[in-house]
Amino acid sequence: MNPTSSLSELIEQHHALEAELAEAMAHPASSDAEIAAIKRKKLKLKDEIEALKAHSPKAAA
């Protein structure tokens, strides 16, 4: 797998987590722990995305 496809997959996963987080926050039944877990996953993906961009000048352009 090349870095560009990996980067695009990570970005897609990040967007999916954004939607999941918005849905969880919209429902009062969602626990704080569940919301925090989604936020941690999203932050981890963001860090991975930034690391890939830093090592791949073409992907950052």
GIRAMO-V197582 format. One record per residue. N is the residue number from 0. RES is the residue in one letter. PHI is phi in degrees with one decimal (* if undefined). NEAR is the number of other C-alpha atoms within 10 Angstrom. Layout:
N|RES|PHI|NEAR ; N|RES|PHI|NEAR
This chain:
0|M|*|5 ; 1|N|-84.7|6 ; 2|P|-59.3|14 ; 3|T|-67.0|15 ; 4|S|-69.1|11 ; 5|S|-64.0|13 ; 6|L|-62.3|20 ; 7|S|-65.3|13 ; 8|E|-66.5|13 ; 9|L|-64.5|18 ; 10|I|-64.6|16 ; 11|E|-62.4|12 ; 12|Q|-63.9|16 ; 13|H|-63.0|19 ; 14|H|-64.7|14 ; 15|A|-63.6|13 ; 16|L|-67.5|18 ; 17|E|-60.0|15 ; 18|A|-66.1|12 ; 19|E|-62.1|15 ; 20|L|-64.6|19 ; 21|A|-60.4|12 ; 22|E|-66.1|12 ; 23|A|-64.0|17 ; 24|M|-71.5|15 ; 25|A|-78.3|10 ; 26|H|-103.4|9 ; 27|P|-63.0|8 ; 28|A|-74.3|8 ; 29|S|-69.9|13 ; 30|S|-83.5|12 ; 31|D|-61.4|12 ; 32|A|-64.4|9 ; 33|E|-64.3|13 ; 34|I|-64.7|16 ; 35|A|-63.1|12 ; 36|A|-64.3|13 ; 37|I|-64.2|17 ; 38|K|-62.8|16 ; 39|R|-64.8|12 ; 40|K|-61.5|14 ; 41|K|-64.0|20 ; 42|L|-64.9|14 ; 43|K|-61.8|13 ; 44|L|-62.6|18 ; 45|K|-60.3|16 ; 46|D|-62.4|12 ; 47|E|-64.5|15 ; 48|I|-61.9|19 ; 49|E|-63.2|14 ; 50|A|-64.6|12 ; 51|L|-65.6|18 ; 52|K|-62.8|17 ; 53|A|-66.7|12 ; 54|H|-95.3|11 ; 55|S|-133.7|14 ; 56|P|-57.2|9 ; 57|K|-65.8|10 ; 58|A|-69.8|14 ; 59|A|-77.5|13 ; 60|A|-77.5|6
